[in-house]
Amino acid sequence: MNQAELARAEPEVRDYRLKSTPKAVRATLRTLRADLERLGISDDDLNSIELVVAEVLNNVTEHAYPPMHPGRIEMQLVDDGHNLTVTVGDFGIEMPGGTPPEGRAPPGDCAFDDLPEGGFGWFLIRTISSDLRYERSEDRNELSFQIVLGPRKPLR
């Protein structure tokens, strides 16, 4: 199926449910990558998707739930042939200020070994994705974003 045919087809929807643990995040990322490879998504797009999703899931794991008390994370991916829309939901604490952090770029004049630890995840998320939205409704956090997809690899 070529790009034009894929765009006219029904969107491909994938749902994932996981606990907010590093082990569950790693397993989900492996499954997600395999699922997206089967759809012919390019290696460059796969790497971008995996990076952004890993940052989001790790943020939920580290910040939404108390240490030693993992909670539930729900994630849905919708591939419409041009964009991948990702929605991540959890029942942890609300984001500070009710909005995702702006994120900051790493300092350009700093040697790699001297870079400070952390703080660049939201910069990566905002740089790679578009249409970033956050909503808190009752006891549920929902973050959604899109990643524009390039040409597909031929399906085998």
C-alpha positions in Angstrom: 0.0 0.0 0.0 1.5 3.3 -1.0 1.4 6.6 1.0 -1.8 7.9 -0.8 -3.6 4.6 -0.2 -2.6 4.5 3.4 -3.9 8.1 3.9 -7.4 7.0 2.6 -7.5 3.8 4.7 -9.0 3.6 8.1 -6.6 4.9 10.7 -4.5 2.3 12.5 -5.2 2.4 16.3 -3.0 0.7 18.9 -3.8 0.7 22.6 -1.3 0.0 25.4 -1.8 -0.5 29.1 1.2 -0.6 31.5 2.3 -0.1 35.1 4.4 3.0 35.8 7.6 1.1 36.3 10.9 1.3 34.3 10.6 -2.4 33.4 7.1 -2.0 32.0 8.1 1.2 30.1 11.0 -0.7 28.4 8.7 -3.6 27.5 6.1 -1.3 26.1 8.7 0.5 24.0 9.9 -2.8 22.5 6.3 -3.7 21.7 5.5 -0.3 20.3 8.6 -0.3 18.0 7.7 -3.8 16.7 4.1 -2.7 16.0 5.2 0.4 14.2 7.8 -1.4 12.2 5.0 -3.7 10.9 3.3 -0.6 9.6 6.3 0.4 7.5 7.2 3.5 9.5 10.7 4.7 8.6 13.7 4.1 10.9 14.1 7.9 11.4 10.4 8.2 12.4 10.7 5.1 14.6 13.6 6.7 16.5 11.8 10.0 17.0 8.6 8.3 18.1 10.5 6.0 20.5 12.5 8.9 22.0 9.4 11.1 22.6 7.2 8.3 24.0 10.1 7.1 26.2 10.4 10.7 27.6 6.7 10.9 28.3 6.3 7.5 29.8 9.4 8.0 32.0 8.1 11.4 33.2 4.8 9.7 34.2 6.7 6.9 36.0 9.0 9.3 37.8 6.7 12.2 38.6 3.0 11.3 38.5 3.1 8.5 41.0 4.8 8.2 44.4 8.0 6.1 44.5 7.3 2.5 45.3 3.6 2.9 44.4 3.3 2.4 40.6 0.1 3.3 38.9 -1.6 2.7 35.6 -0.7 4.3 32.3 -2.8 4.1 29.3 -1.6 5.0 25.8 -3.2 5.1 22.4 -1.5 5.6 19.1 -3.5 6.6 16.0 -1.7 6.4 12.6 -3.7 8.2 9.9 -1.0 7.8 7.3 0.5 11.3 7.7 0.6 11.8 11.4 1.0 9.6 14.5 -1.2 10.9 17.3 -0.2 9.7 20.7 -2.4 10.1 23.8 -1.1 9.1 27.2 -3.3 9.0 30.3 -2.6 8.4 33.9 -4.2 8.8 37.3 -1.3 10.3 39.1 -0.8 13.8 40.4 -1.4 16.8 38.2 1.4 18.5 36.3 2.7 21.5 38.3 0.9 24.6 37.1 -1.5 22.4 35.1 0.7 22.6 32.0 3.7 20.7 30.6 7.0 22.4 31.3 8.5 24.5 28.5 11.8 22.5 28.5 15.2 24.0 27.8 17.8 23.3 25.3 21.2 22.0 26.5 23.8 24.8 26.7 25.7 25.0 23.4 29.0 26.0 25.0 29.2 23.1 27.4 31.3 20.0 27.0 29.3 16.7 26.8 30.8 15.4 30.1 29.9 18.7 31.8 26.2 18.7 30.8 23.9 18.9 33.8 21.7 15.8 34.5 18.1 16.0 33.3 15.9 18.8 32.3 16.1 18.4 28.5 13.2 15.8 28.1 10.5 18.4 27.6 12.7 20.3 25.1 13.0 17.1 23.1 9.3 16.4 23.3 8.4 19.9 22.2 11.0 19.9 19.4 10.1 16.6 17.8 6.3 16.6 18.3 3.6 19.1 17.5 0.1 19.9 18.8 1.1 19.2 22.4 -1.9 19.3 24.7 -2.4 18.5 28.4 -5.7 18.2 30.3 -6.6 17.3 33.8 -10.1 15.9 34.1 -11.3 14.7 37.5 -8.5 12.4 38.6 -7.0 11.7 35.1 -4.1 13.4 33.3 -4.1 13.2 29.5 -1.2 14.4 27.3 -1.5 14.2 23.6 0.8 15.1 20.7 1.4 14.4 17.1 4.5 13.4 15.1 4.5 14.0 11.4 5.4 10.9 9.5 7.7 10.7 6.5 7.6 8.2 3.6 7.0 4.6 4.6 9.3 1.6 4.1 7.9 -1.0 1.7 6.0 -3.6 3.7 7.3 -7.1 3.4 
